[in-house]
Amino acid sequence: MKTSRDIVLPPKVVALARQKRLRKRRRTILWGIFSILCIFFLAWISTLEALAIRTIEVSGNVVIPESRLVEHVEKKLEGKYIHLFSKRNSFIYPKRTVTESMTEEFSRIRTLEVSRKNLHTLSIRITEEAGKYLWCGEKFTGLKQVAPCYYVNNQGEIFAEAPFFSGNIYFKFFTPLVGDSPKAPIGNTISASEGFHTYIEFMDSVQALDLPLAGFVTVSDTENNIVLYGKNTTELPRIRFSSDADLVQVANDLALVLKTEAFAGDREDILSRLDYIDLRFENKAYYKFKVAGF
């Protein structure tokens, strides 16, 4: 019995098989050459000035300098993908990289939109976080700024370092932080952030009582203070209350205290003599004035 090894193919069949293999090899080589030529052709197309981004338009920035934003984007458009395709080409520019790197680099950016305006112009539209408050450390060291403070947004999140201010422009928080941001304190939140809106509403209620609010201080795990502006900047009057207090009730109690005879008269003069108002005890309120001459 003959096996397949013993079968001898006719010369014509062998020749046809060889020709078929050669044709397949030629086609593979030709397709490879064609593919390489297409890649280099497309790479050349990507570098054409007619398709290149030349201008970067920035809108919506208020505090962040336009020059810094433009410079950042320009750096992301430098170079080529796999050393072939230009990143400046308006059809294949690194939109995702630009977006992610900008939000990481500029913590003040709240919203960001990157789009192609035309073949030569890239549009960068941003909105910035509105800093209404400052965080100035965990311990109260006075209202005069001696160390960097940071902007706090409406959610209690720290998003950017603030410049040094000569006056008391912003309400200041002196409280521990929550979070483990790699850019700490930026990215962390103040300790009262879970009830941040409640605290803001409380401070609005206090301010409505014609009291000049200066800062919020976490004294301990059980006590918080509201610091008021006063003539004596070294011994500022305070409103003391428990950290777990019903702030609506605290505001109501404070309003009742301010209606007493002790607080009748010129409010500025009274605050200059006030040491504290203590509202830590249920249904009770205490206050103390500084002794004249001390």
Beta strands, then each sheet from edge to edge (+ up, - down):
strand 1: 55-59
strand 2: 80-81
strand 3: 85-86
strand 4: 109-118
strand 5: 121-128
strand 6: 133-135
strand 7: 150-152
strand 8: 158-161
strand 9: 171-174
strand 10: 177-178
strand 11: 189-190
strand 12: 213-218
strand 13: 223-228
strand 14: 238-242
strand 15: 274-278
strand 16: 286-289
sheet 1: 1+ 5+ 4-
sheet 2: 2+ 3-
sheet 3: 8+ 7- 6+ 9+ 12+ 13- 14+ 15+ 16-
sheet 4: 10+ 11-
end
